[in-house]
Amino acid sequence: MPEEVPSGDYGLIISGYSLAYALEGNLELELLRTASMCKGVICCRMTPFQKAQVVELVKRYKKVVTLAIGDGANDVSMIKGM
């Protein structure tokens, strides 16, 4: 049986390209589990829709505060999801 990894000792950087595989391949809960073990998660090079998907995924399963930073009007769906 694999040893459980302690949370808070890692960081995760995920690009929009990788996120597409995780969300379309029904791996969203694995992504959320992995991200939850990390002290910080950075999502980059994502479409506005992907940004909104990440915020909605976290809000659906976790009782946590999210921080999302956008640089334009195209990020409204992400910000509204918060």
C-alpha positions as semicolon CSV with decimal commas, in nm:
position;residue;x (nm);y (nm);z (nm)
1;M;0,000;0,000;0,000
2;P;0,149;0,342;-0,095
3;E;0,246;0,575;0,183
4;E;0,020;0,880;0,213
5;V;0,192;1,200;0,108
6;P;0,174;1,475;0,372
7;S;-0,009;1,783;0,253
8;G;0,153;2,123;0,231
9;D;0,498;2,014;0,117
10;Y;0,438;2,048;-0,257
11;G;0,323;2,287;-0,525
12;L;0,140;2,218;-0,851
13;I;0,159;2,406;-1,179
14;I;-0,089;2,298;-1,444
15;S;-0,138;2,438;-1,792
16;G;-0,460;2,463;-1,988
17;Y;-0,335;2,191;-2,221
18;S;-0,292;1,944;-1,933
19;L;-0,614;2,054;-1,768
20;A;-0,811;1,968;-2,080
21;Y;-0,705;1,604;-2,045
22;A;-0,783;1,596;-1,674
23;L;-1,131;1,747;-1,702
24;E;-1,239;1,571;-2,020
25;G;-1,095;1,237;-1,914
26;N;-1,299;1,217;-1,593
27;L;-0,988;1,270;-1,385
28;E;-1,121;1,581;-1,213
29;L;-1,142;1,417;-0,870
30;E;-0,783;1,293;-0,902
31;L;-0,676;1,645;-1,001
32;L;-0,861;1,786;-0,701
33;R;-0,707;1,526;-0,467
34;T;-0,358;1,600;-0,596
35;A;-0,408;1,976;-0,578
36;S;-0,544;1,945;-0,224
37;M;-0,212;1,796;-0,110
38;C;-0,027;2,105;-0,231
39;K;0,053;2,424;-0,049
40;G;-0,016;2,621;-0,367
41;V;-0,155;2,558;-0,713
42;I;-0,085;2,773;-1,018
43;C;-0,301;2,734;-1,328
44;C;-0,162;2,903;-1,638
45;R;-0,222;2,939;-2,011
46;M;-0,592;2,860;-1,974
47;T;-0,898;2,970;-2,158
48;P;-1,157;3,171;-1,963
49;F;-1,381;2,862;-1,970
50;Q;-1,107;2,644;-1,819
51;K;-1,046;2,900;-1,545
52;A;-1,415;2,890;-1,457
53;Q;-1,408;2,507;-1,457
54;V;-1,126;2,503;-1,203
55;V;-1,302;2,746;-0,969
56;E;-1,630;2,552;-0,999
57;L;-1,453;2,219;-0,935
58;V;-1,295;2,343;-0,615
59;K;-1,617;2,504;-0,494
60;R;-1,820;2,190;-0,570
61;Y;-1,612;1,958;-0,350
62;K;-1,422;2,175;-0,101
63;K;-1,515;2,428;0,165
64;V;-1,219;2,655;0,097
65;V;-1,144;3,005;-0,019
66;T;-1,022;3,037;-0,376
67;L;-0,814;3,312;-0,533
68;A;-0,838;3,373;-0,905
69;I;-0,659;3,650;-1,089
70;G;-0,760;3,761;-1,435
71;D;-0,636;4,033;-1,664
72;G;-0,945;4,123;-1,861
73;A;-1,316;4,110;-1,928
74;N;-1,283;3,757;-2,065
75;D;-1,221;3,640;-1,706
76;V;-1,569;3,739;-1,585
77;S;-1,696;3,377;-1,580
78;M;-1,404;3,277;-1,357
79;I;-1,461;3,567;-1,120
80;K;-1,836;3,508;-1,105
81;G;-1,769;3,147;-1,008
82;M;-1,593;3,259;-0,692
